[in-house]
Amino acid sequence: MPTRGGFQQQINDLQDELIVLGSMAQKATLRAMDAFHARDLNAARGIAHDDNAIDEKRYSIEEEAMRILAMQQPMAGDLRLIAAVLQLASEIERIGDHAEGIARIVVMLGDEGPIREVPELEAMAERAVSMLDRSLKAFVERDTTTARAVCDEDDEVDALQDRVYHRLLKEMFDQPAIITKATYLIWVSHNLERIADRSTNICERVVFLTTGRMEEMNVSVY
């Protein structure tokens, strides 16, 4: 049977792989928004390949976590950690899916690009990527203060999405010809909002991992 030191190394390696997964999802989100702004269809198409790699990394993490559970039968804090890793891997993989969703919208928009600049989308992207980055750091450092602060920011992202929706809805009424493209932009904002939501889910797990208490902190006023 592996020694305690060997078991701890397995746990550390599992956490390291989760951080790699988080970095992959973060980069995919940034690349998707870069492709959106630059109308770079080739880059957008390439993000689908990135998403496959994210999926494979998630499955690898899950397989290793299940192997540790079966072989080591961890208890208490160690069991809570592995449960958190499994949940976080799922959340991060879905963030990658949302990045791919943005990339697919870029392809559907084509060379013409969006109907107009929507500054709230850029603000949403910056906030969502920042929330993801800090949620991962909160996990590494077991920092509940940062985790709670990230959750508090979710309403700001929701407010930005609300502004995007109502602005574009008005423009669709005024200019029916833009309905399709405006709808694509609304879906970009939806994907960004979901990235922020999943970052708060990560933070809720950080609080659970650290305190042993489940708290629903992602309660939007919207």
N, C-alpha and C positions, 0 to 999 in steps of 0.2 A: 504494500500500500504506500502511496506517495507520502513523503513527510509533510509536516505543516508548512515548511519552507517551500516545498514543491507546489503545494496547493495554493499558497499565496502568490507564487509566480504565475500560476494559471489564471488566477483572478486578475492580477495586474495586466497580463497579456490580453485578457478579455476586454478590460476597460480601455486599453490602448487601441484595440481594434474598433471599439465603439467611437472613439474620438476620430479615428481615420474616416469612419463612415460619416460622421458629422461634417468633417472637412469636405468630403466629396459632395455632400448635399449642399453645403454652403457655396462651394465653387460652381456647382451646377446652376444655382439660383442666380449668382452674379453673371455667369455666362449667358443665361437665358435673357436677363434684362439688357445686357450689352447687345445681344443679337436683336432684341426688340428695338432699341434705340438706333442701332446702325442699319436696321433692315437687312441683316446678314442671314440669308436663307441657308447658306452652307453651314454656318456655325449652329444655327437652330437645328438643322437636321442631325448634326453631330451630337447634340445633347441626348438624343435617344440612345446612342451608344453608351454615353455616360450613365444613363439610367439603368441600363442592363448591368453595368459594373456595380452600381449601388445595390441593386437587387441581389446580386451574387454575394456581395459583402455582408448584407443582412443575413442571408441564409447561412453563410459561414459562421457568423457570430451566434446565431440560434443553435446551430449544430454543436458548436463548442460548449455553449451554455448548457445544453441538454446533456452532453457528455459529462460535464463536471457534476451536474445534478445526479446523474446515474452512478458515477464512480465514487464521488466524494460524500454524497448525502449531507450537504452543508446544513447548518442550523443557524437560527437567530439572525445576526447581522449579515452573515455571509449569504444566507438564503435570500434575505431581503435585497441584497445587492444584485444577485443573479436575476431575481425577478424584475428588478428595475432595469437591468441591462436588456432583458428580453423586451420589455415594454418600450424602452427608448429606441431600440433598434427598429422596431415597427414604426414609431413616430418619425424617425429620421428618414426611413425609406419612403414614407409617404410624402415627406418634404421634397425628396427627389422626384417623386411623381408630379408634384405641383410645379416644380421647375420644368419638367418635361412638358407639362400642360401649357406653360407659357411659351415654350419653344414651338409647340405645335401651332399655337395661335399666330406666331410670327410667320410660319410657313403659309398659313391660311390667308394672312393679310397680304402676302406676296410683296413684290417690289414696290408697290404703291405706298406701303406703310400705313400707319394710322391716319385718321381724318384730321387730327390735330394733336398738338402737344397737350398732355394732361399732367401738370406738375404734381398733382397728388399721387400719381402712380410712382413717380421717382421717390417721393417722400415715403410712400408705403414700402417700396423696395428697400430703401436704406434702413428703415425701422425694422422690417422683418428680418433682414440679414443680421442686423445688430442684435436683435432679440435671440436669434438662433446662436450666434457666437457666444453671447453672454450666458445663455442657458447651458451650453456645453462647458464653459468655464466654471459655472456654478456646480455642475456635476463633478468635475475634476477636483474642485476645492471643497466640495460639500458646503457650499456657501448659501445658506438659506436667505440671507439678506438680499443678495443679488437675485436669487430665484424669485422672491416676492416682488422685487422691484420690476423685474421683467414682466411678471403677470399684471402688475399695475399699468403697464404701458399698452396692454392689449386694447383697451378702450380707445386709445388714440388712433390705432390702426383701423379699428371699426369706424371711427368718425371720418377718417380719410376715405374709406371705402364708401361710406354713406354719401359723402360729397361727390365722389366720382359717379356714383349711380344716379343721383338726382340731376347733376349737370348734364350727363349724357342722355338721360331720359328726356329732359327738356329739349335738347338738340335733336333727338329723334322725332319728337313731335313737330318741331319747326322744320326739319329737313328729312322727310321720310327716305330719301335716297341714301342716307348714311346709316340706316338702321343696322345693316349687317356688320359694318366695320365698328360701329359704336358698341354693338353687342360683344364683339371680340374684346374690346377694351374693358368692358365690364367683367368679362371672364378673366382677363389678366388681373384685375383688382381682386377678384374672388380668390384666385390662386395665391396671391400675396397675403390676403387676409388669413387663409388657411395655414400658410407657413407660420405666420405669427401665432395663430391658435395652437399649432402643434408645438411651438417653442414653449408656450405656457404649460402645455401638458408635460413636457420634459421637466419644467421647473416644479410642477406639482410632485413629480416623482422624486426630485432632489429633496424636497421637504420631507416626503415619506421616508426616503432612505436615511435621512439624517435624524429625524425625530421619531419615526415609527408611527406617525399619524397621517392618515389620508385627509387632505384638505382640498376642497374644490375652490381654487382661487380664480379660475377663468370664468367669472360670472359677469357677462357683459351687460351694460345698461342699454344696449341696442337690441 
